[in-house]
Amino acid sequence: MDGLFDFNAIPESGPAPGGLPVPAQRRRLRRESGLSVYQIADACGVSEDTVHAWEQGSTTPRSDTAAIYGHLLAALKARQEGTAAPEPPPAQAPDWAALGALRHEIPTQAAAHAPCRRCRQPTPHRVGGHPQHLGTRCPAAGTEQTQPAPPAPRPAAARPAGPAPAMTSPYPPSPPAPTARLAYPPLGARGISDGPLAVLEAGPSGLIAHLAGGRTRACPADDVQGLLAWAVNTPLGAASVRREALPPGPLLVLTSTARARLALPAGLPGLPARHPRSDHPLLQQTRAIGWQTDADGLGPWTRLHPTAGDPVCDSIHLAVTDWGALHDDAWNLSERLAPGELAAALGQYASLVRTPLGPPGACGHQLMRDLRPPAHRHTATGALLTPGVGGALTMTVDPAPCEAPPGHQLAVHRTEQDTLADTDIDWWRHPAPDEADRAYAVCLAVNLFHLAGIREIQVADGPARHAPHPPFDRKRPGSWLADLSAVAQHPMLPPAFAGTGPAWHTTPAVAYAALRAGTAQLKPPAEGWLRPGSTSPYLAPWYDHLRLARLAVLERLGITATMDAPDLLAALAALPQADPLQRALLHAVHATGEDALTALAQPLAHPDQAALTAWPTPKEPTWRPDLYAAAIANARANVHRKLARTARTGYWPLAVAGGHIVYATRTPHLTEITETPGSDFRIGISPGHVLPVAVRPLHWYTDRCAEGTNPARLLKDTCPSW
């Protein structure tokens, strides 16, 4: 109950308050209380869509859920009227903690005549579990300030089915001081002249905000509340990536000194303290002004928004460097960067890709939505903010059973034969007799090999449907139970497909098999999980956006697409001495592309789901493990095609690990492979082109083979992430 009621005895269970208000009244009570649909849903243990349906009158809550919802609405009405709300039985009590700071303002009959702890006059209100007038409502005469007693332990209330994991916190539940709620200006009233972000450090008389453009601003904030108030009233922000998309919220980066000035803990909160309703000091301060985190809770990267706002468009992002943001995650930025340098680097990334909101993979995943935005209505006002574009993903769908990643609830009882077989190539062999006379083992890498050709992958917005004995259609996205053994395998080439015999493959893999063996030679698929309806190359604008960003960073490093091979190789050799900020930015752009594909199938990060052994489908239309599997199969097919064509020149691969390939050569130069007539590999900087990684003596390669290790994987793991 988190301090809302003090129980002297458990009351007898009784019926819910008579009759629910009409739908319009339900919606009005929520909005006038400053609560979001998410909070109401969380308090009742249902989804946001269910609450929307209740407020529209299309569905009606039943049984225990109706009782919980009724008690919640009665409490909100009593708060507005200044009367005492009936005390609900434990089994029918809402999760009051979901109301944030508002949970301390709901009067109850049990506290109707208790003396205020400040003025000692009777009050029906409670703050932090103690009788107290709200805000400044204490009578003018006889005001007496007393020290609050520590809250007494209370029995845990029973919850409806599906309770969240029990949460404990190392922080005392100190109630926040009465503070005015902080409003976020509407979209049309927000300025962006100060740029997309600010990196804050402590100065002699307050915080100093370093902006992306090189300017600085004073930030007179001593706590998180003041920081958010400053950010709301400062023209921080960026334009949307495209006209139909929502603009990203501003980013506030807290350096070590800024974190200490704001009195935030130095260490990353433990999992219980990261929960959106924990008593972490940062959350206590934000609740006091009517703000909250999203469902991911606290972390190195945190999204904050008003409780009555839209988490998508009314948000401010925090990055706390002491908690692991920017230095200890995939950004891998040097801790020696001055705040101004850090702001400049992040500002360049924001101008090329988007405003950072997490690790590069999270930014790349969000960029997919930015470039193919669906229609979006404000979750509180219902106003249409963006009309959306064609080809957007709008439906949250479960994966097909064969496509579910490990840990998903659909994969719990699945056998290995019922899992998608498509994986990256991981293969090696011993040198042939004619290769043993060559002196070198040269390793090359395919640039962003998962992204090469990805713009052609077709995606459908909708669930997969099971189809027995479907005819193969290379334009239909989905997964097929097919036997691809009819495709001939050469012993000096890696297998074109993972798995043997009948196995589940995505459309790109079966299409490549049909290309190599001919459709007539392949056995028809026995089953399929196919996605009907219209399709689109969903990732095409995303690929084009990242390609241009990468070329822009390479140009700053003195590398252009018009260079010939010798000049390009010389520029790459000098890259370790180039501007470290630009090299870090290039690494971030690479991670944005590669890690964003992995995010298509990542498990949930919500604190509520962290302890689950089998997690459900995330409620995001862009969570699409089938698309990730198709990208893997497409990359494998592209690499195998290049290997097979290059083998006609007499150069056969020795080892392959994803996009890293080792050849036996007579000279220590990659050009021996790329300049041989008929080779399908070209030196260049575009995705699909190749660049040198390392050169080793051939005996080094044979020694690794004797150890049973894939030499290409060793060289891949030691490859500099330039």
ZISULGI-V854609 format. One record per pair of residues at least 4 apart in sequence whose ideal C-beta (glycine too) atoms are under 6 Angstrom apart, sorted by the first residue. I is the first residue (numbers start at 1). J is the second residue. D is the distance in Angstrom with one decimal. If there is no record, write none. Layout:
BEGIN
i:I j:J d:D
i:I j:J d:D
END
This chain:
BEGIN
i:1 j:5 d:5.4
i:1 j:96 d:5.9
i:1 j:154 d:5.8
i:1 j:157 d:5.2
i:2 j:96 d:5.7
i:2 j:97 d:4.3
i:3 j:128 d:5.5
i:3 j:129 d:3.4
i:3 j:151 d:5.9
i:4 j:96 d:4.4
i:4 j:103 d:5.4
i:5 j:108 d:5.6
i:11 j:89 d:5.7
i:13 j:89 d:4.3
i:16 j:67 d:3.6
i:16 j:70 d:4.1
i:17 j:70 d:5.0
i:17 j:74 d:4.7
i:20 j:70 d:5.5
i:21 j:25 d:3.6
i:21 j:26 d:5.3
i:21 j:73 d:5.8
i:23 j:55 d:5.4
i:23 j:57 d:3.7
i:26 j:55 d:5.2
i:27 j:55 d:4.2
i:28 j:32 d:5.9
i:29 j:73 d:5.6
i:29 j:76 d:4.6
i:30 j:35 d:5.0
i:30 j:40 d:5.7
i:33 j:76 d:4.9
i:34 j:290 d:5.6
i:34 j:307 d:5.9
i:34 j:308 d:4.4
i:35 j:39 d:4.7
i:35 j:40 d:6.0
i:35 j:307 d:5.9
i:36 j:307 d:5.3
i:36 j:308 d:5.8
i:37 j:48 d:5.0
i:37 j:51 d:5.0
i:37 j:379 d:5.5
i:38 j:48 d:5.7
i:39 j:98 d:5.1
i:39 j:307 d:5.9
i:40 j:51 d:4.9
i:41 j:46 d:5.3
i:41 j:47 d:5.8
i:41 j:48 d:4.7
i:41 j:51 d:4.7
i:42 j:98 d:3.9
i:43 j:72 d:5.8
i:43 j:94 d:4.2
i:43 j:95 d:4.8
i:43 j:98 d:4.0
i:44 j:68 d:5.1
i:44 j:69 d:5.3
i:45 j:160 d:4.9
i:46 j:50 d:4.1
i:53 j:58 d:4.7
i:53 j:59 d:4.2
i:61 j:65 d:4.5
i:61 j:66 d:4.0
i:61 j:69 d:4.9
i:62 j:66 d:5.3
i:64 j:160 d:5.5
i:67 j:92 d:4.1
i:68 j:92 d:5.6
i:68 j:94 d:5.2
i:71 j:88 d:4.0
i:71 j:92 d:5.9
i:72 j:94 d:4.3
i:74 j:85 d:5.5
i:75 j:85 d:4.3
i:75 j:106 d:4.7
i:78 j:83 d:4.8
i:78 j:85 d:3.7
i:79 j:105 d:5.9
i:79 j:106 d:5.0
i:84 j:107 d:5.0
i:84 j:108 d:5.8
i:84 j:109 d:4.3
i:84 j:112 d:4.7
i:84 j:124 d:5.1
i:85 j:108 d:5.6
i:87 j:108 d:5.4
i:87 j:109 d:5.7
i:87 j:110 d:5.6
i:88 j:92 d:4.9
i:88 j:93 d:4.5
i:90 j:157 d:4.1
i:90 j:158 d:4.8
i:91 j:158 d:4.6
i:93 j:157 d:5.0
i:96 j:103 d:4.5
i:97 j:277 d:4.2
i:99 j:103 d:4.2
i:100 j:287 d:4.2
i:100 j:292 d:5.3
i:100 j:307 d:5.4
i:101 j:287 d:3.9
i:101 j:288 d:5.2
i:104 j:127 d:4.6
i:104 j:128 d:5.6
i:105 j:134 d:5.7
i:107 j:124 d:4.0
i:107 j:125 d:5.1
i:111 j:126 d:5.0
i:111 j:131 d:5.7
i:112 j:124 d:4.7
i:113 j:122 d:5.0
i:114 j:131 d:3.6
i:115 j:120 d:4.7
i:115 j:131 d:5.9
i:116 j:121 d:5.4
i:116 j:123 d:4.5
i:116 j:131 d:5.5
i:116 j:132 d:5.2
i:116 j:133 d:5.1
i:117 j:130 d:5.0
i:117 j:132 d:5.3
i:117 j:146 d:5.4
i:117 j:148 d:5.7
i:118 j:138 d:5.5
i:118 j:145 d:5.5
i:119 j:138 d:4.1
i:119 j:139 d:5.8
i:119 j:143 d:4.7
i:120 j:144 d:5.4
i:121 j:139 d:5.5
i:123 j:131 d:5.5
i:123 j:133 d:5.0
i:125 j:134 d:5.1
i:126 j:131 d:5.9
i:127 j:132 d:4.2
i:127 j:175 d:5.4
i:128 j:175 d:2.8
i:129 j:151 d:4.6
i:130 j:148 d:5.6
i:133 j:137 d:4.1
i:133 j:138 d:4.6
i:135 j:178 d:4.6
i:138 j:143 d:5.5
i:159 j:163 d:4.3
i:164 j:608 d:5.0
i:165 j:611 d:5.0
i:167 j:272 d:4.7
i:167 j:275 d:5.1
i:167 j:278 d:6.0
i:168 j:272 d:5.0
i:169 j:272 d:6.0
i:169 j:273 d:5.3
i:169 j:278 d:4.9
i:169 j:279 d:4.5
i:171 j:279 d:4.8
i:171 j:280 d:5.8
i:173 j:279 d:4.6
i:176 j:284 d:5.3
i:176 j:288 d:3.2
i:179 j:288 d:4.6
i:179 j:289 d:5.3
i:181 j:289 d:5.7
i:181 j:290 d:3.7
i:182 j:228 d:5.9
i:182 j:229 d:5.7
i:182 j:289 d:4.2
i:184 j:232 d:5.9
i:184 j:306 d:5.3
i:184 j:309 d:5.4
i:184 j:314 d:4.7
i:185 j:189 d:4.2
i:185 j:190 d:5.2
i:190 j:237 d:5.6
i:191 j:235 d:3.1
i:192 j:235 d:5.8
i:192 j:237 d:3.9
i:192 j:238 d:5.9
i:193 j:235 d:4.5
i:194 j:211 d:5.4
i:194 j:234 d:5.9
i:194 j:235 d:4.8
i:194 j:236 d:5.1
i:195 j:211 d:5.0
i:195 j:212 d:4.0
i:195 j:213 d:5.4
i:196 j:238 d:3.8
i:196 j:350 d:4.4
i:196 j:355 d:4.3
i:197 j:212 d:5.7
i:197 j:251 d:3.9
i:197 j:346 d:5.6
i:198 j:209 d:4.0
i:198 j:211 d:5.8
i:198 j:252 d:5.7
i:199 j:210 d:4.5
i:199 j:253 d:4.3
i:199 j:339 d:4.6
i:199 j:342 d:5.0
i:199 j:343 d:4.2
i:200 j:207 d:5.0
i:200 j:209 d:5.3
i:200 j:254 d:5.7
i:200 j:258 d:4.0
i:201 j:208 d:5.5
i:201 j:255 d:4.8
i:201 j:257 d:5.0
i:201 j:258 d:5.4
i:201 j:339 d:4.6
i:202 j:257 d:3.7
i:202 j:258 d:5.6
i:202 j:261 d:4.2
i:203 j:208 d:4.2
i:206 j:220 d:5.1
i:207 j:219 d:3.9
i:207 j:221 d:5.7
i:207 j:258 d:5.7
i:208 j:216 d:5.6
i:209 j:217 d:4.4
i:209 j:219 d:4.7
i:210 j:216 d:5.6
i:210 j:339 d:4.5
i:210 j:340 d:4.7
i:210 j:343 d:4.1
i:211 j:215 d:4.8
i:212 j:343 d:5.4
i:212 j:347 d:2.5
i:219 j:230 d:5.2
i:221 j:226 d:3.4
i:221 j:227 d:4.2
i:221 j:230 d:5.2
i:222 j:226 d:5.7
i:223 j:262 d:5.9
i:223 j:285 d:5.8
i:224 j:262 d:6.0
i:224 j:282 d:5.5
i:224 j:285 d:4.2
i:225 j:285 d:5.1
i:225 j:289 d:5.2
i:230 j:234 d:5.8
i:231 j:236 d:5.9
i:231 j:252 d:6.0
i:231 j:316 d:5.4
i:236 j:250 d:3.6
i:237 j:250 d:5.1
i:238 j:248 d:5.6
i:238 j:355 d:5.1
i:239 j:247 d:6.0
i:240 j:245 d:4.2
i:240 j:246 d:6.0
i:240 j:247 d:4.4
i:241 j:245 d:5.4
i:241 j:354 d:5.9
i:241 j:370 d:4.2
i:244 j:373 d:5.2
i:244 j:386 d:5.4
i:244 j:387 d:6.0
i:244 j:389 d:5.0
i:245 j:370 d:4.7
i:245 j:373 d:4.2
i:246 j:313 d:4.7
i:246 j:386 d:5.8
i:248 j:354 d:5.9
i:248 j:355 d:4.1
i:249 j:315 d:4.1
i:249 j:316 d:5.4
i:249 j:317 d:5.7
i:250 j:316 d:5.8
i:251 j:317 d:4.7
i:251 j:355 d:5.6
i:251 j:356 d:5.8
i:252 j:318 d:5.4
i:253 j:319 d:4.6
i:254 j:258 d:4.5
i:254 j:259 d:4.7
i:254 j:320 d:4.9
i:255 j:321 d:5.5
i:255 j:339 d:5.8
i:256 j:322 d:5.4
i:259 j:264 d:5.0
i:259 j:320 d:5.9
i:259 j:322 d:5.2
i:264 j:282 d:5.9
i:266 j:322 d:5.6
i:268 j:323 d:4.3
i:268 j:324 d:5.9
i:269 j:273 d:3.8
i:269 j:274 d:5.0
i:269 j:280 d:5.6
i:269 j:298 d:5.2
i:271 j:610 d:5.8
i:273 j:278 d:4.8
i:273 j:280 d:4.8
i:274 j:297 d:4.4
i:274 j:298 d:4.3
i:274 j:607 d:5.2
i:275 j:297 d:5.2
i:275 j:607 d:4.3
i:276 j:293 d:4.9
i:276 j:297 d:4.6
i:280 j:298 d:5.9
i:286 j:291 d:4.0
i:286 j:304 d:5.9
i:290 j:306 d:5.7
i:290 j:307 d:5.3
i:291 j:304 d:5.4
i:291 j:306 d:5.5
i:292 j:307 d:5.2
i:293 j:297 d:5.4
i:293 j:302 d:5.8
i:293 j:304 d:5.9
i:294 j:303 d:4.6
i:294 j:311 d:4.9
i:295 j:606 d:5.1
i:296 j:605 d:5.5
i:296 j:606 d:5.8
i:297 j:607 d:4.8
i:298 j:302 d:5.5
i:300 j:320 d:5.9
i:300 j:323 d:4.4
i:300 j:324 d:4.1
i:300 j:325 d:3.8
i:301 j:319 d:5.5
i:301 j:325 d:5.6
i:301 j:358 d:4.2
i:302 j:318 d:4.5
i:303 j:315 d:4.9
i:303 j:317 d:5.6
i:304 j:316 d:5.2
i:305 j:309 d:4.8
i:305 j:311 d:4.9
i:305 j:314 d:4.9
i:305 j:315 d:4.2
i:306 j:314 d:5.9
i:308 j:380 d:5.2
i:309 j:314 d:3.3
i:310 j:314 d:4.8
i:310 j:378 d:4.9
i:310 j:379 d:4.7
i:311 j:315 d:5.9
i:317 j:357 d:5.1
i:319 j:325 d:3.9
i:320 j:325 d:5.6
i:321 j:325 d:5.5
i:321 j:326 d:5.6
i:321 j:327 d:5.8
i:324 j:328 d:4.1
i:324 j:329 d:5.9
i:326 j:331 d:4.7
i:326 j:333 d:5.0
i:327 j:333 d:5.8
i:327 j:335 d:5.0
i:329 j:359 d:4.7
i:330 j:359 d:4.5
i:330 j:360 d:5.2
i:330 j:591 d:4.8
i:331 j:588 d:6.0
i:333 j:584 d:5.6
i:337 j:341 d:4.5
i:337 j:342 d:4.6
i:343 j:347 d:5.9
i:345 j:581 d:5.0
i:346 j:356 d:5.9
i:348 j:585 d:5.9
i:349 j:353 d:5.6
i:349 j:588 d:5.9
i:350 j:355 d:4.6
i:352 j:549 d:4.0
i:352 j:552 d:5.8
i:353 j:549 d:5.3
i:353 j:592 d:5.9
i:354 j:363 d:5.9
i:354 j:367 d:5.4
i:356 j:363 d:5.6
i:358 j:362 d:3.3
i:360 j:588 d:5.0
i:360 j:591 d:3.9
i:360 j:592 d:4.2
i:360 j:595 d:5.7
i:361 j:595 d:2.7
i:361 j:596 d:5.2
i:361 j:599 d:4.9
i:363 j:592 d:5.6
i:364 j:592 d:4.0
i:364 j:593 d:6.0
i:364 j:596 d:2.7
i:365 j:596 d:4.7
i:365 j:599 d:4.1
i:368 j:542 d:5.1
i:368 j:622 d:5.7
i:369 j:622 d:5.7
i:371 j:541 d:4.3
i:371 j:542 d:5.4
i:372 j:391 d:5.5
i:372 j:392 d:4.6
i:373 j:386 d:5.6
i:373 j:388 d:5.7
i:374 j:388 d:4.6
i:374 j:392 d:4.1
i:374 j:394 d:4.5
i:375 j:387 d:5.7
i:375 j:388 d:3.5
i:376 j:385 d:5.1
i:376 j:386 d:4.8
i:377 j:382 d:5.5
i:377 j:384 d:5.4
i:378 j:383 d:4.8
i:378 j:385 d:5.7
i:388 j:392 d:5.4
i:391 j:536 d:3.6
i:391 j:538 d:5.9
i:393 j:461 d:5.2
i:393 j:621 d:4.1
i:393 j:622 d:5.5
i:394 j:461 d:5.8
i:394 j:621 d:5.5
i:395 j:461 d:5.6
i:395 j:462 d:5.7
i:395 j:621 d:5.7
i:396 j:619 d:5.3
i:396 j:621 d:5.4
i:397 j:463 d:4.1
i:398 j:617 d:5.0
i:399 j:403 d:4.0
i:399 j:404 d:4.7
i:399 j:625 d:4.9
i:399 j:626 d:5.9
i:400 j:464 d:4.3
i:400 j:479 d:5.6
i:400 j:529 d:3.4
i:401 j:410 d:5.2
i:402 j:418 d:5.6
i:402 j:420 d:5.4
i:402 j:479 d:5.4
i:402 j:504 d:4.2
i:403 j:420 d:5.9
i:403 j:479 d:5.9
i:403 j:625 d:5.2
i:403 j:626 d:4.7
i:404 j:408 d:4.0
i:404 j:410 d:3.9
i:404 j:411 d:4.1
i:405 j:601 d:4.6
i:405 j:625 d:5.2
i:406 j:411 d:5.8
i:407 j:603 d:5.4
i:407 j:615 d:6.0
i:409 j:614 d:4.3
i:409 j:616 d:5.5
i:412 j:614 d:4.9
i:414 j:418 d:4.8
i:420 j:504 d:4.9
i:420 j:629 d:5.2
i:421 j:498 d:4.6
i:421 j:499 d:3.3
i:421 j:503 d:4.1
i:421 j:505 d:6.0
i:422 j:505 d:5.8
i:422 j:506 d:5.5
i:422 j:509 d:5.3
i:422 j:629 d:5.5
i:422 j:632 d:5.3
i:422 j:633 d:4.0
i:423 j:498 d:4.7
i:424 j:658 d:4.4
i:425 j:494 d:4.9
i:425 j:636 d:5.8
i:425 j:656 d:4.5
i:426 j:657 d:5.7
i:427 j:494 d:3.8
i:427 j:656 d:5.1
i:428 j:655 d:3.6
i:428 j:710 d:4.6
i:430 j:705 d:5.4
i:431 j:435 d:4.0
i:431 j:436 d:4.9
i:431 j:664 d:5.7
i:435 j:664 d:4.1
i:438 j:664 d:4.4
i:438 j:665 d:5.8
i:438 j:666 d:5.2
i:438 j:698 d:6.0
i:439 j:698 d:5.9
i:440 j:665 d:4.9
i:440 j:668 d:4.9
i:440 j:695 d:5.7
i:441 j:662 d:5.4
i:441 j:696 d:4.8
i:441 j:698 d:5.2
i:441 j:701 d:4.1
i:442 j:663 d:5.3
i:442 j:665 d:4.8
i:442 j:670 d:5.7
i:442 j:695 d:5.4
i:443 j:662 d:4.9
i:443 j:693 d:4.3
i:443 j:694 d:4.8
i:443 j:715 d:4.4
i:444 j:661 d:5.5
i:444 j:670 d:5.6
i:444 j:690 d:4.5
i:444 j:692 d:6.0
i:445 j:659 d:5.8
i:445 j:660 d:5.2
i:445 j:691 d:5.7
i:445 j:693 d:4.8
i:446 j:659 d:3.8
i:446 j:690 d:5.6
i:447 j:687 d:5.2
i:447 j:689 d:5.3
i:448 j:593 d:5.7
i:448 j:687 d:4.2
i:449 j:635 d:5.2
i:449 j:659 d:3.2
i:450 j:597 d:5.7
i:450 j:631 d:5.6
i:450 j:635 d:4.7
i:451 j:543 d:6.0
i:451 j:593 d:5.3
i:451 j:687 d:4.7
i:452 j:638 d:5.6
i:452 j:687 d:4.3
i:452 j:688 d:3.6
i:453 j:634 d:5.7
i:453 j:638 d:5.3
i:454 j:539 d:5.3
i:454 j:543 d:5.6
i:454 j:631 d:5.6
i:455 j:537 d:5.7
i:455 j:539 d:6.0
i:455 j:540 d:4.0
i:455 j:543 d:4.4
i:457 j:630 d:5.3
i:457 j:634 d:6.0
i:458 j:477 d:5.1
i:458 j:535 d:4.1
i:459 j:477 d:5.9
i:459 j:538 d:3.8
i:459 j:627 d:5.9
i:460 j:477 d:5.2
i:460 j:531 d:3.8
i:460 j:533 d:5.2
i:460 j:535 d:4.9
i:462 j:531 d:5.8
i:462 j:533 d:5.3
i:464 j:478 d:5.8
i:464 j:529 d:4.1
i:464 j:531 d:5.2
i:466 j:529 d:5.9
i:467 j:528 d:4.4
i:467 j:530 d:5.4
i:468 j:527 d:5.9
i:470 j:525 d:5.9
i:470 j:528 d:4.2
i:472 j:510 d:5.9
i:472 j:525 d:5.9
i:474 j:511 d:4.2
i:476 j:530 d:5.5
i:477 j:507 d:5.6
i:477 j:531 d:4.9
i:478 j:528 d:5.8
i:478 j:529 d:5.4
i:478 j:530 d:3.6
i:478 j:531 d:5.3
i:479 j:504 d:5.2
i:479 j:506 d:5.6
i:479 j:529 d:4.8
i:480 j:505 d:5.7
i:480 j:510 d:5.2
i:480 j:525 d:4.2
i:480 j:528 d:5.0
i:481 j:502 d:6.0
i:481 j:504 d:5.5
i:481 j:525 d:5.7
i:481 j:526 d:4.7
i:481 j:527 d:4.1
i:482 j:505 d:5.8
i:482 j:510 d:5.5
i:482 j:525 d:4.4
i:483 j:501 d:5.9
i:483 j:502 d:4.7
i:483 j:523 d:4.9
i:484 j:497 d:4.9
i:484 j:513 d:4.4
i:486 j:517 d:4.9
i:486 j:521 d:4.9
i:486 j:522 d:5.5
i:487 j:496 d:5.7
i:487 j:513 d:5.1
i:487 j:516 d:5.1
i:487 j:517 d:4.6
i:489 j:495 d:5.6
i:492 j:652 d:4.3
i:493 j:643 d:5.9
i:494 j:656 d:5.1
i:496 j:640 d:4.9
i:497 j:509 d:5.9
i:499 j:503 d:3.7
i:505 j:509 d:3.9
i:505 j:510 d:5.2
i:506 j:629 d:5.0
i:506 j:630 d:4.6
i:506 j:633 d:4.6
i:507 j:511 d:5.9
i:508 j:630 d:5.5
i:508 j:633 d:4.3
i:508 j:634 d:4.1
i:508 j:637 d:5.7
i:509 j:633 d:4.1
i:512 j:637 d:3.8
i:513 j:517 d:5.9
i:514 j:519 d:4.6
i:514 j:522 d:5.9
i:517 j:521 d:4.4
i:517 j:522 d:5.9
i:539 j:543 d:5.6
i:546 j:593 d:5.0
i:549 j:589 d:5.3
i:550 j:589 d:5.0
i:553 j:585 d:5.3
i:553 j:586 d:4.7
i:553 j:589 d:5.9
i:554 j:559 d:4.3
i:554 j:685 d:5.8
i:555 j:560 d:5.7
i:556 j:582 d:5.1
i:557 j:578 d:5.1
i:557 j:582 d:5.2
i:558 j:571 d:5.7
i:559 j:571 d:4.9
i:561 j:685 d:5.8
i:563 j:567 d:4.5
i:563 j:568 d:4.2
i:565 j:683 d:4.7
i:575 j:722 d:5.5
i:578 j:583 d:5.9
i:583 j:722 d:6.0
i:587 j:721 d:5.0
i:591 j:595 d:5.0
i:597 j:628 d:5.6
i:597 j:631 d:5.2
i:600 j:624 d:5.1
i:600 j:627 d:5.3
i:600 j:628 d:4.0
i:601 j:625 d:3.7
i:601 j:628 d:4.4
i:603 j:615 d:5.5
i:604 j:609 d:4.1
i:604 j:615 d:5.0
i:604 j:618 d:5.5
i:609 j:615 d:5.1
i:618 j:623 d:4.5
i:642 j:680 d:4.3
i:643 j:653 d:5.4
i:645 j:680 d:3.9
i:646 j:651 d:5.7
i:646 j:679 d:4.9
i:646 j:680 d:4.9
i:647 j:652 d:5.2
i:648 j:678 d:5.5
i:649 j:676 d:4.7
i:649 j:678 d:4.5
i:649 j:679 d:5.5
i:651 j:663 d:5.7
i:651 j:673 d:5.7
i:653 j:661 d:5.3
i:654 j:662 d:4.6
i:654 j:664 d:5.6
i:655 j:662 d:4.3
i:655 j:710 d:5.7
i:655 j:711 d:5.0
i:655 j:712 d:3.7
i:656 j:661 d:5.3
i:656 j:712 d:5.6
i:657 j:710 d:5.7
i:657 j:712 d:3.9
i:657 j:713 d:4.1
i:657 j:716 d:4.9
i:660 j:712 d:4.9
i:660 j:716 d:4.1
i:662 j:711 d:5.8
i:662 j:712 d:4.8
i:663 j:673 d:5.5
i:665 j:672 d:4.7
i:667 j:672 d:5.1
i:668 j:695 d:4.5
i:670 j:674 d:6.0
i:670 j:692 d:4.4
i:671 j:675 d:4.7
i:673 j:679 d:5.9
i:674 j:679 d:5.7
i:674 j:681 d:5.1
i:674 j:683 d:5.2
i:681 j:690 d:4.8
i:682 j:689 d:5.3
i:684 j:689 d:3.2
i:693 j:715 d:5.8
i:693 j:719 d:5.1
i:694 j:715 d:5.0
i:696 j:700 d:4.1
i:701 j:711 d:5.1
i:704 j:709 d:4.8
i:704 j:711 d:4.3
END
